[in-house]
């Protein structure tokens, strides 16, 4: 059931000032902020870590005021440091923000006072977006000299706009309502006069002093005539949007020039929209004003909630600006700013207009973020943040709401404690989780002390709600999907909303029943009437006249030519892999052999199988090998997309006018990054192979009652960290790796977990000592000799094959653990992991060999991967050389079913205790190296920790 929320339409939002704004209000330019970059050693967060860690870039701000100076803490962003310093100053000085919540009568008085101040001598010489207009009108000729159009007050002064909200809240969504309010309030200012003859302008009765006037006229004058590129948007859909150039002379008021271009008399005949796009932008719509309705409203002294227009509605302009616009419109980026008294301007091209239009579409925001309007598509699912390219779904949804003048999305996340299901080890199912009841949690305590070997996992799901500016609920998405990360849950839910909204845009004439059915598949509820009043009416008007407006090249489009070129090096990208291509898209006229380049990219990455690019492009890439090229031609998408991508608009329009063109794609596959090994395994096994390997090691530890363990190639400490979640007999754990970066992560993780276990007084935790060493596992260090158990899980395949053999000899002849567990991928299982369709258990040997030959290694970093025979031969010969017994096992799949275990394991057991060399010096001498070559990176001692706690 869709929830409802009380409407806040009659309660204007109270403006809140930031600490920095309060300081500026009090001190102005006398406040001096100095931001410096600092390095905080405390970021290490791991006492005893021997590696110097460069933390994130942090900033600190010093704020100097006439009264005091303060220094902020450290922050990741400069602006946060500035706000913190300002907040400290506000608290020290005892400044309080005056709450502005006037009655309607008080708001009228404030509005009149503000208008009066704007006509003061002081304001004329200030730097303000509105003061530029006051100076510019002093250069107007004859009766219009010094006349300020009423429309500019609400458009360029935030305080005027804010005060008007307390008189009529409707001004927040319809700025046109402000003009009669401004005219009425101006009658209360004795120094002002309203210009007669239906002019919506205000003027000072007493001229400015001559010295101020001369300075203002000099500042506002342009040095020379400037051309400004703008866009003309006709009200009629049958007339095309065209580019124009406005020439603004040194004596011109730029709003007069815009008015003349729209066949209006002067600037007071204009309406000016709110800014479009970025808050710092001066992009606005300029359209005819309904002067008669404004003057009627003003003359009746009656406050109207709405203004009625005569003439045709400009649907295209209304859609972009988010409120009703009538008549022909000019889109321009020009105006005065806080930074300078000079007129600021920026060219607006047809390309930028069409990009603005496409940016209103959910999928369009994604396309523009990738700079691939004719290539990219909004992906069908959020797999991992690492594989996602372009703006994240959450950011796209927030941008969509801002563009359509909705409130910011409201995200609600919930976490649940789950336990990985262990009932079907090695089964080919997606990751399955089981939720425990409170009684079960209390029973098990999720405690390793009770012998529970199931590791608890925190997972998240997310709900999102969309509201209007009046806080009316219009859409709610409440999926049941669970995710390991909170941000993944938010992005996944956002993508569901965006995917459904994309359907609404693609097919605006879909019936309500069909849209509701589609919404249910995305677990979305929406308030039908309000949703369609707010959004869908404008979608139908703008996009309904275009077939397939948003789906550039659908599955059904005809592909005119596909050609593959280049040497086939064998193997094609698999689903889930990251493909990197270089491509060009051109507008091609076949009968005249004319080609116009539209879009290109030297390196464009996308995840194969996730619909992140056009279907034909993904299909072509799926057939290619690295280094191969292809090209194909397809029917044209809507002109909007082509013009948004085109660099040369005139040439593109000329070609499009012939209606004999196709889009030509030329693509080369540069490289392929295969899916991460861990992700492939997680998708296929429950629990994942990594967890099954840990459980296998735990079983060996328990059976052997081992007290000490060394993990060769410990990496980021995932095995050691996981072992701490199980009740074992271990008292000493050691990790060895050659990556200091990985060891630093391992140290932080282990330090945190060991201290938590110590604080919890968990009797199952027997760990007394932990240490991490930096060193190569092909070298011998006497401190690790004779441990009860050693592990080397999924490590040797990252080494050269000869080094893997050296490690085996060093481990069994010098380190001499009682038990050594070595695991490595079974290459024969890759056909299943990579979802090959050519290899099944019942196929003949030739077919199986062909399928295996086409398989890739599970990770791009693997130097080799052995099949079962190769692994058995290596392990058996190694054990025989060093008087060890060996047995074989594995996890994932079954040993007696082809193609065996996914991860094959060898367990080496020392045959006789006396086989350990007793003379450490002789061992060191035999290897011609120091007996302790490893560097200690981090060390944890239970006694030291307990002693520190007592002293604290």
N, C-alpha and C positions, 0 to 999 in steps of 0.2 A: 504494500500500500504506500502510495506517495505521500510523504508528510507535507503539511502546510506550515507556513510561518506567518506570523502576524505582520501585516503590511506596516512599513515605517514611512509611508508616503508623506505623511504630514509632519514628520519629525526631521528637520534638516540636520545633517551631520555637523557636529561641533568641531570647528577646526582646532587642531592641536599643533602647537609650535614645538619644533625640535629645540634641544638645548642650544644648538648653534644659532638658530633663528632668534632665540631670546637674547643671546649675547650680542648679536648684530643689532637687534632693536635697541639695546641699551648703549652699546659702544660704537656701532657702525664700523668705519674703517680703522678705528683705533685698536681693534682686536687683531692681534697678529698670531697666526698659527704657523708653527714650524714642525714639519713631520720628518722624522729620521728613521732609517732602517736600523734594526737592532738584531743581535744574535743572542738567543736565549739558550744557555747550556742546559737549562732544566727540561728542555724539550726531549732530552734523551729518554727520560722516564724509566730508566733501568739502571739502578745503582750497581756499580762493579763492572759495567760493560767497558771493555778495553778499547773499543772502536770509537773514534770521534765521529759523531753523527751530525751532519748538517741538517738542522731543523728547517721548517718552513720559513719563508720570508715574512718577518714581522715588522710592525711599524709602531712608533711611539710619537706622541704629539706633545709639544710644549706650547701652551697658550699664554701669551703675554698681554696683560690688560693694564690700564693705568693704575689700577688698585692692587692687583695681585698677579702672580704667575703660578701656573699649575702644570704638572706633567702627567700625562695619561699612562695607563698600563700598556701592554703590548697587544696588538691586534693584527689579524691577517690582512685587513683592508685599511687603507689610509683614512677613508671617510669615517670608519668606526672609531679610529684613534682620535680624530678631530671631534666627533660627537662626544666621546668619553671625556676628553679634556674640557669641552664646553659644559658638560653635565657637572663635572667636579667644580668648575667655576661658579655655576648656577647655585650649587649647594653651599659653597663657601660664602657667597655673597648674599644668600638668603633670597634669591630672586624667585618670584612666583608668577606663574602665567595667569593672566587675567582671563577668566572664562567669558567668552563672548556668546551670550544667549539672550539677545534683546527681544522685547516685545515688538509687535508690528509697528507701533507708533515710534518706539525708539529707533527701529531700523530705518524708518523714513527720515528721522532727524539725522542719523549717521550718514545716510546716502546723500542728503543735501550738503552736509559738512564736507564729505569727501569730494563731491563735485566742486565745491567752492575752493578747496585746497588745490585741486588740480589746475585751477586757473590762476594760482598765485605766482608771484615773481620767482619764488624759491623753486617751485616745481619745474618751471620752464627751463631752467639751466641745469636740471639734474639729468642723470643717465637713467632712462626708464623707457620701456617700449612705447608707452603712451606719450611721453614728452616729445619724442621725435615727431609725432603728428602735430602737436601744438606748435612746434617750430616751423614745420613744413607749411601749415596753412597760412602762416604770416607772409608767405610768398605768393599766395593766391591773388588774383586780380579783382579789382572793383569791389562789388558788394560781397563777394565770397571771401575777401581778405579777413583772416582771423577767425573764420567760421569753422568750428570743429564738428564734424558729423557725429550725431548721437550714437551711431552704431559702434564707434571705436572705443567708447568708454567700457562697455561690458566685454568687448573682445580682447582688449589689451591691458585692463587693470583688474587683477585678481581680487582686490578688496571690494571693488564695485560689484563684481559678480557674486562674491560671498555675501555681501549685505543684502542683495536682491533675493537670495534664497530665503531669508527670514521674512520677506514680504510675500513672495509667492514661491513655494518650493519647486514649482514646475520649471523655473528658470534653469534648474540643474540639468534637465534633459532637453529643454527648448530655450536656447539663449535669445531667440527673437522676442520673447515676452519681456525682456529687460528694457527694450527701447522706450515704450510708454512710461515705464517706471522712472527712467532717467529723465525724461522730459518733464514729468510731473514734479520730481524732486527738485529740478533746476529752477522751477518757478519760485521756490522758497529762498533762492540765493539772490539777494538784491543786486549784486554786482554783475549778474548775467542777464542776457536777453535771448529769447528764442527768435530765430530768424523767420520772418513772415513768408508768405507765398508758398506754403506747403514745404518748406525746407526743414528737414529733421536735423537741425544744427543748433549749436550753442555758441555764444560769443560774449566776450567781456564788454561791459558798457564803457569802462574807462580803459584806454589803451595802456599797454605796458610802457614803463619808462623808456626813453629813447636809447639810453646806453644798453639796457637789457635787450631791447628790440634789435639793435644793430648786431649785437653779439649772437643772438639767436638766429637771425637771418643768415649771417655769415656761416654759422655752424651747419645749418640745415641745407645749404646750397650744394648741389652736386658740382664737381669739377668739370664734368663733361656729360653729354648725353650718353645714356647706357641702354643697350638692348637687353631685354629680359625674355627668355624663352618660357612660354606658358602653354597651357592646353585649353582648347575650347571644347566644351561638352554641350552639344545641343540637347534641348529637351526631348526632341523627337528621336525615337530609335532608328527611324529611317535615314537620319543624317549621321554621317560618320564623325567620330571624335577626331579633331585635327590640331596640329601644332600651330602656334602663333608667335610672333615676336612683337613685344611692346617696346617702343622707344620712349624712354622717359628723359625729357630735356632737363636742363639745369634748373629751370624755373617751374617745373611741373610738380604737382602733388600726385604721387603715384596712384592713389585711389581714384582721382579724377580720370587718369589715363585708362584705368581698368573700366570705369563706368562708361566712358565714351566708346570703348570697344564693344560693350554690351548694348549700345544705342541708348544709353541713359544720359541724363544731363550732367550730373556731377556726383561726388562721393556720397552725399547723403541719400542718394537713390539706391545704394548698395546694402545688401546684407552680407555679413562676414561670418563664416563658420568658425567653430572651434578648430584648433590645430589638428592636423592629420598626421599620424605616424608618431615619431619620437617626440617627447615632451619639449626637447630643445629645438624642434623644427618650426619653421614659419610657413609650412605648407597649409594653405587654406583655400576654401571655395568662396568665390565672390558671385553673388546672384542678385537679381532685382528685388527691391524691398517693396512690400505692399503699403505704400505711404498713406494711402487713403484710410486703410484700416488702422494704422498706427495713430493717425491724427484724430480719427473718430473716437478711438479708445481714450486718447488723451483729452479730447474736448469734453467728453462725457464724464471725466473724472472717475472713470470706472475701471477697476483692475480686472483684466481678462486673463483667464487661464490659458487661452489659446488665441492665436491670430489666424484669421481666415484669409486665404490667398485666392486670387483670381488668376487663371492661366493654367497651362499644363504643368504637371509635376515632372521634375527631372529625376527619373527613376535611378539612372546610373549614379548621379551625384548624391542622391539621397542615400543610396546603398552604402557608398563609401564614407560619407560623413556621419551617418547614423541618425539623421533627423530629416524631416521633409524639406526639400528644396524645390523651388519652382522656377520655371523659365530656363533660358540658356545660362550656362555657368562658365566662369573662367577659373581654372585651377592654377595657382601660382605659389611660388615659394619666395616671398619678398616681405620686407617689413623692417621695423626698427627693433633693436635688441638692447639688453642690459649692458652689452660690452662696448658699444660705440654709438656715437651720434650720427654716423653715416648710415645711409640706407643699405641694408644687407639684402642680397638676392642670390638665388641659385637656379640654374636652368631646370625646367621640368620638361622632359621629353615624352614622346608617345610610349617609348619603352618603359619609362618609369611609371606612367599612368597605368599601363597594362599590368605591370608587376604589382602595383598597388591593388588593382582589382583582384588579381589572382591571390594576393596575400590575404584576402578576406576568406579564402577557402581553407578548411583544415589541412587538406593535403597540399595546398599551395604554399602554406607557411613552411612545410617541410621541404618542398621542392626548392624554394628560394634559399632556405638555410643551407642546402647542398649545392646551390648555384647550378642546378640541373633540372630546368623546367621541362625539358623534352625527354628526359631520361629517367629521373627518379620517380618513385611512387612511395606513398606512405606504407611502410612495412606492415604485414598482417599480424605480427606478434612481436612482443618485446622479449627477446631471448636473454641476452646479457648486455650490460652496459658496455663491455669491451667490444662487442660486435656491432653495436649501434653506431651509426654515422649520422651527422647532422644534429639539429636541435632535438633534445629529449622530449618525449611525449608530454610530460608535465609542463615543460616550458612552452610547448606549442599550444596546449590547452589554455594556459594563462594568457598568452598572446592573443588567441582567438577571442577570449572573453573581453579583453581590453579593446580589440578592434571592433567588436560588436556592442560595445558599451554595456556590458554586463558586469556584475560584481566579480571580484576575484574568486576562482573556484575554492570551495571549502573541502579540504582533505581530512578524513578521519581514519586513522590507522589503528588496528588492534593487533596485539600479539597473542600467540597461543603457544603453549608448551607441548611439544609433540615428541614422540619417541619413534625412532626408525624401526620399521617392522623387520623382524629377523626370522619370520616364519618361512620364507621361501628364499634362502640364500642362493645367489647365483642365478635366479630366475630372470628370464628376458622380459621384464616388465618395467614400466616407468617407475620412478621413485615413488614408493608408497609410504605413507606415514600413518601412525595410529595415535589418536588423541586419548590421553588418560583422563579418567574421571578424578574428581577431587579425592574420592575414597581410595582409588588406586594409587594416586600420588602419595597419599598419607601412608598407605600400606607399604609401598615400595620406598617411599621417601626419595624416589629417584636417587637412591643412595647406593653407592658402591659397597657400603658396609653390609648391606643385606644380600650381597652377591648378585645384584642386578647388573648385568653387563650391557644393558641398553642405554645408549647415550641420549640424553635429552637434547632437543633442538628447538630453538625459538624461531617461530615462523610468523609471518605478517600477512594480513589482508587489508585492503583499503577500500573505503567508500568515498565517492566524490559527489558534491552537489553544486549545481549552478543556479545562481539567483539573478534576478533583474537588479537594476540600480536601486529599486525600491524595496529590495530584499524579499521579493516574491519568488518562491521556489519554482523553477521551471523544469529542472531535470535532476534525476538522481540515479547513480550507477552503483549497485551494491553487489559486486561479484563475490563468489566464494573461493576464488583462487588463492592459494597459499604460496608465499615466497620467502626465501631465506633472508632477504634484505628488505628493510622498510622502503628504501628508495625504489627498489624493483617493483614492489606492490603498488606504489603511487604511479609509477610510469606505466605499468601494465593496465591499471584501471583507466588512466588518462587515455591510453591508446584505444581502449574499447569505446570510450565516448567519442573520440576523434573519428574512429572507423564508422560509427553509426552516423555522425554528422556528415561525413563524406558522402554516404549514401543519400542523405537528404539533399545535399548539393548536386550530386550527380543526377538524381531523378526527382526534381522538385514537384512533379505532378503525380508522384506515387500516392495511392489512396491512404487514408488514415489507418485502415485495417492493416495494410501491408507494412506501413511504417511501424505500427505497434508490434506486429509480429517480429519484424527485424529488431526492434528495440529489445524485445524479450530474449532474443538469442544473445544479445550483448549484456543481458541482465540490467537493462535500463528501464526506468519509468519516467514519463514526462507528463507535465500538465498540458493537455492537448491545446486548449483554447489559448492559453497565455503563450505557449511556445510558438504557435503559429502566428499570433498577433505580433510577437516580438521579433521573430527571426524569419519565419518561412514566407511571409508575404513579400518581403524584399528579395528573398532568394528566387521565388517564382518569377517576379518581375524582371530581375536581371538575368538569371541563368536559364529561365524557362524557355527563352527564345533561342537557345543554343542546344542542339542535340549533343549528347555526350560531353557536356561542358567541362566536366572535371576529369573524365577518364580518358586521358590521352592514349589513343590506340588500345582499344579493348581486345579481348581474346578473339573476337569475331572478325577483326579487320583483316583485309587481304594482305598477305605478304607477297610482294611482287618478285623478289629475288633474294636468295640467300646463297652466298658463295664463301667457301672456306679456302684459305690459302696459307701456305707455310708448312713446314715440316711437322708431322704428327709425332711428337716425342713419346706418346703413349700415356694413357690415363687422362681422365677428364675430372673437373672439380666435382666434389660430392656435396650434397646438401649439408648446410651448416658451415661450410668453409667460407673464408673471406676471399673473394675474387677481386683482383686489382686490374683494371683495364685502362687503356687510353682510348679515347673515342672522339669522333667529330660527327655532328649532325648538320646536314645541309638541306636547303630547299632546292629541289632538283626538277627542272623542266625538261622532260625527255625529248620532246619533239624539236626543241631548239638547242639541246645540250648546254643549257645554262644552269649554273650552280651558284647558290649564295649561302655562305657559311653562317650558321645560326648559333651553334653551341659546341664547345669542345672542352676537354679536360685531359691533362697529361697523366694524372693518376686519380682514378675514381674507384673507391672500394665499396663493396656491398656484400651482404651475406646471402649466399645462394640458397634458394628454397624458401625465402621469407618474403617474396613478392616486393622487394625493395626497389626494383626497376621494372621497366615495361616488360610485358610477357615475352615479346619477340626477342628482346635483347637478352633476357635471362635464358631463353631457350637456345639462342645462338652460343652464349658463353658456356652453357652446360655441355655443348658438343665439342668445345675447343680444348686444345692442349696449350700449355704455356708457350708463347712465341707465335702462335697462330693468329691469323687475322680473318675477319669476315666482314661482309657488307650486305645490307638488305634495304629494301625500300618498302614503305608502308603508306597507307592513306594519311591525309593531313588531319591533324587535330584541329580544334577550334582556332580561329585566327588569333584570339586573345593570347594563347600560349606562344604562338609563333612570334607575334609582335613583342611580347614580353622578353623573348630571348634574343631578338634580332638586334645586331649592332647598327646596321644601315637600314633604317626604317623605310626610306624612300624606295630603295632597290627591292626590299622585301614586299612592300605593297604592290609594286609594279608586277612582280612575279605572281603574287597571290591573285591579282585581278584577272589573270588568264584562266584560272581554275583548271590548269593542266599540270599541276605540280604534285610531287610526292616528297616525302621525307626520306633522305638517304642516311643510313647509319654506317659508319666505318669503325670497326672495333678491333683492338688487339689485346689479347690476354697477356698481361705482364707477369703476374705471379699469382700463386694461390697459397693461402695460409690455411692449412687443414684445421678442423675443429680440435680444440684442446682435448688431450687424451682424457683428462678427468671428466670433461663434459660428455664425451662420448660414452664413457663408462657409466656415469650417473644416469644417462638416458636409458640404458639398457639393463642395469642391474639394481636390484633392491635387496639389501643395501648396496651402495656403490662399492666397487672393487677396493678403493682405498680403505674403506671401513672394514671390509672383509679381511684385508691383509693385516690390519691392526688386531682384529679378533683372533686371527690365526696365531699371531705372535703372542698374544695374551695367553692363549691356550698352552703354548709351549713353555711360557714362563711359569704358569701354574703347575704344569706337570713336572717341571724340573726343579721347582722351588728355588729359582734363581734369585740371588741377592744383588747381582751387578749386571748391568747391560750397557753395551756400547752400540750406538747406531752409526754405521759407516755411511757417509753421504746423507746426513740428517736434514740438509736443506734448511727450510724455515721452521723445522722442529715439529712438523705435523704428527709424526709417529710418537715422539716423546710427549708432546702435549696430550695426545689422545690416550696414551698409556696411563696418564695421571687420573683419568676418569674411571679407571678400573681398579678393583682391589687386587693387589698382587703382593708378592713377597719382596719386591725390589726395594733396596735401600740406597743404591747408587746408580745414577744414570749419567751417561756421557754421550755427547754428540760430536761428530767430526765432519767438517765440510771445508771446501776451498773458497766458498763465496762469503766474504765478510758481510755483504748486504743481507744475505739470507740468515747468517748467524746472528746479526743484530736483531732481526725480526724474531728469531727463535728465542733469544735471550729475553726480550720484552714479554713474549707470551708465557714462557716458562716461569719467569720471575713473578709475574702477576698471579699465575695459577697456583704456584707453590705457596706463596704467601697467603692466598685465600684458603687453601687447604690447611695451612698451619693455624690460621685464625679460627677456622671452624672446629678445630680439635677432633677432626675425623680420625677415629682409631684405625681405619683401613689404610690411612696414608702412612707408610713406613719410610718414605724417602728421607735420607739424612744428608745426602750430598748430590749435587748436580754440577756439571761443568761442560763447557763448550770449547772445542779446540778448532783452530784454524790450521788446516794441513791437508795434504794429499793422502788419500787412503791407499795409495801404492807405496807409501813410505811407512817405516816402522817407528813407533814410539813406545818405549819400554813401559811407560806408565799405564798402558792399556793391555798389557800382556796378561793372559790367563783369566779373562772375565768369564763369568758363568754363561752368558749368552751374548751373541753379537747378531746384529741384523744389518742387512743391506738390501732394502726393498726398493725395486724399480730404480736402480742407480747405474748398474753396469752398462746398460744400453746407451747411457749418455757419455760413455767413455769410448775411446778407440778400442777395437777388439783385442789388440795386443795388451793394452793397459788393463782390460778386464781380466785377462789371464794372469798378469803380474799381480793384481790385487788378490786373486784367489790364492796364489802361492804365498804372498806376504801374510795374508790372513791366517792360513792354516799352518804355516811353518814358523812364523814369528809371533803373531798375536795369540795364537793358540787358544781360542775360546773353547769352552766345553761344547757349546752348540753354536753353529753359525747358520743363519737362515738367509738365503739369497732368493729373491724373486725377480722375474723379468717377464716382459710381455711374450706371449706365445704368438708368433707371427702368423701361424695358421688360422688364428681366430679373427684376424683383421677383416676377413671377408664378411663376417657377421657384423662386426662393429661398424664397418663402413657401408653396410647394407647393400652388399653386392648381390645382384640378382642371378649371378651365373654359377654360384657355388652352393650346393646343397649336399647333405650327407649321402644321398643315393646316387649322385652323379659319378660318372666314370673318372678314373684317375687323370686322364688327359685334360678333362674339363676343369677339375679341381686345380691342377697345376697351372692352367692358363689363368684361372681366376686369382689364384694366389700371386702369380707373377704380376698381375695388374694392380695388386693392392699396394698401398703406400704404408710407410711407417706411421705409428699412432701419433707421433709428435715430431715436429720439424727438427727438434734438437737431437733426436735419436741417431746414433752413429751406426747401429746395427740392431737387428731383431732376430732372435734365433727361433727356429722351429723346435719341436719336441726332441727330435733326434739329435740336433746340434747341441741343445742344452744338456741333454742326458749324457752325451759323450764328454762334454767339457767338465761336468760335475763328477762323473764317475772317474775319469782320469785324474782329476785334481784330488779326489778323496784317496785314491790308491797311492798317489805319490806321497801323501803326508799322513798315512796311517789313520784315516778317518773313515767312518762308515757314512753312507749317504742314502737317503730315501727321498722319493719324489711325491709331491702333492700339488695342490694349486687351489685357486679360488675363481669363481665365475664359471658357470657351466659344470661339466662333469668329466672326470678323467676317463671314463669308459665309453663316452659318447663322442663321436667326431664333431669338431676337431680338437677335443680335449678341453682343458681349462683355459680361460682367457688369460690368466696370470699364472705362470708356472713357477713352482717353488721347489728348491732343494734344501733339505735339512741335513747338515753335516754334523756328526757326533764324534767326539774324540774317543778313540778306542781305549787308550790306557792313560792313566794320570801321569805316569812317568815320562810320557812323550814330550812334556814341556821342557825346553832347554832351561837349565838352572842358572847358567852364567849369563847375566844380562850384558856384561862387557864383551863377552865373546860374540854375542849376537850383534851388538853394535859394530864391533870390529869387522864381522863378516859382511855387514852391509856398507862398511866404509862411511858411516854417517854418525851424527850425534845420536845418543840413545833417546833424546827428548826433542825432536825437531818441531813438534807442534807448538803453536802459540796459544796461550790461554786467553780466550776472548771474554769469558764470563764464568763466574763461579758462585754457587749458592751453598751455604752450609747451615744446616738446621740449628746447630748449637749457637752459631753467631746470631742468627735471626732471633732466637728465643732470648739470648742475652741482651740484644738491642731493645727488645720489647720490655724487658724488666727495667732497663735504665730509663726508658721513656715513661 
